[in-house]
């Protein structure tokens, strides 16, 4: 088409990307082909109609690209914030875990062992009682007393 250089220049000035401008020009030619009946010679020249059509398409394209970039940027911020929070929580959890293990070493074995079995192995008090062959009430008392000492030790370390 004889007008293609002019139309390409108009589009390129708006979208500022050669490949994107070529896409927009192709879409414009397709639209001209399908909507040629909407051209009204009383409203202006064919060239003006083509330039207006191309300008509108190019502006729509820029808006679409910008909207997509804004969505991608917002998604990136959300995901990076989530990763940052996860890393921060992991560091806090690791620190708390290290402090807990250190505090467990301070406890007498008869208190530390049932606590480890309950919290790290997921055993019930009854299962711990059976496993250690110690009365259930004694296991509950040892865990309660050990947890009290652990709490005091961990609060003192803060």
C-alpha positions in Angstrom: 0.0 0.0 0.0 1.3 3.5 -0.9 0.4 4.9 2.5 2.3 2.2 4.5 5.4 4.3 5.1 3.5 7.3 6.5 1.3 5.1 8.6 4.3 3.2 9.9 5.9 6.5 10.9 2.8 7.6 12.7 2.5 4.4 14.6 6.3 4.1 15.4 6.2 7.7 16.8 3.6 6.5 19.3 4.6 2.9 20.2 8.4 3.4 19.9 9.1 -0.2 19.0 9.6 -1.4 15.4 8.2 -4.9 16.0 5.2 -3.5 17.9 4.6 -0.9 15.2 4.6 -3.6 12.5 2.0 -5.6 14.5 -0.2 -2.5 14.9 0.1 -1.7 11.2 -0.9 -5.2 10.3 -3.9 -4.9 12.6 -4.8 -1.6 10.9 -4.7 -3.0 7.4 -6.9 -5.9 8.6 -9.3 -3.3 10.1 -9.3 -1.2 6.9 -10.1 -4.4 4.9 -13.0 -5.3 7.2 -14.3 -1.8 7.9 -13.8 -0.1 4.5 -17.5 0.6 4.3 -17.3 2.9 7.3 -15.1 5.4 5.4 -17.1 8.6 4.6 -15.4 10.8 1.9 -17.5 13.7 3.1 -15.8 13.7 6.5 -12.2 13.7 5.2 -9.7 12.2 2.9 -8.8 8.5 2.8 -5.3 9.4 4.1 -6.7 11.2 7.2 -9.1 8.3 7.9 -6.1 5.8 7.7 -3.9 8.0 9.9 -6.7 8.4 12.5 -7.4 4.7 12.5 -3.6 4.0 13.0 -3.2 6.6 15.7 -6.1 5.1 17.7 -4.8 1.6 17.3 -1.3 2.6 18.3 -2.6 4.5 21.4 -4.7 1.5 22.4 -1.6 -0.7 22.0 0.5 1.5 24.2 -2.2 1.6 26.9 -2.5 -2.2 26.7 1.2 -2.7 27.0 1.4 -0.2 29.9 -1.5 -1.9 31.7 0.2 -5.3 31.4 3.5 -3.9 32.7 1.7 -2.4 35.6 0.0 -5.7 36.4 3.3 -7.6 36.1 5.0 -5.0 38.4 2.2 -5.3 41.0 2.4 -9.1 40.8 6.1 -9.0 41.2 5.8 -6.7 44.2 3.3 -9.0 45.8 5.3 -12.2 45.2 8.6 -10.6 46.3 6.9 -9.3 49.5 5.6 -12.8 50.1 9.1 -14.3 49.6 10.6 -11.7 51.9 8.1 -12.4 54.6 8.7 -16.2 54.2 12.5 -15.7 54.5 12.0 -13.5 57.5 9.7 -16.0 59.1 12.1 -18.8 58.4 14.9 -16.9 60.0 12.7 -16.2 63.1 11.6 -19.9 63.2 15.2 -21.1 63.0 16.3 -18.7 65.7 13.5 -19.8 68.0 14.2 -23.4 67.3 17.9 -22.9 68.1 17.0 -21.2 71.3 14.5 -23.9 72.3 17.1 -26.7 71.7 19.6 -24.8 73.8 17.0 -24.4 76.6 16.1 -28.1 76.4 19.7 -29.0 77.1 19.4 -27.1 80.4 16.5 -29.3 81.6 17.0 -32.5 83.5 16.8 -35.6 81.2 13.5 -36.8 82.8 11.8 -33.5 81.8 13.6 -32.9 78.4 13.0 -36.4 77.0 9.2 -36.4 77.4 9.0 -32.9 75.9 11.0 -33.9 72.9 8.9 -37.0 72.4 5.7 -34.9 72.7 6.6 -32.0 70.5 9.1 -33.3 68.0 7.9 -36.9 67.6 4.2 -36.1 68.1 3.5 -38.7 70.7 0.6 -38.3 73.2 1.3 -38.3 77.0 -0.2 -41.8 77.2 2.2 -43.1 74.5 5.2 -41.5 76.2 4.1 -43.1 79.5 4.0 -46.5 77.8 7.3 -46.0 76.0 9.2 -44.8 79.1 7.3 -47.1 81.5 6.5 -44.2 83.8 3.1 -43.5 85.2 0.9 -41.1 83.1 0.6 -38.6 85.9 4.4 -38.4 86.4 4.8 -37.8 82.6 2.3 -35.0 82.7 4.0 -33.4 85.7 7.4 -33.7 84.1 6.2 -32.1 80.9 4.4 -29.3 82.8 7.4 -28.5 85.0 9.8 -28.8 82.0 7.6 -26.4 80.0 7.5 -23.9 82.8 11.4 -24.0 83.0 11.6 -23.7 79.2 9.3 -20.7 79.2 11.3 -19.0 81.9 14.6 -19.7 80.1 13.3 -18.5 76.7 11.7 -15.3 78.1 14.9 -14.5 80.0 16.8 -14.8 76.7 14.7 -12.2 74.9 
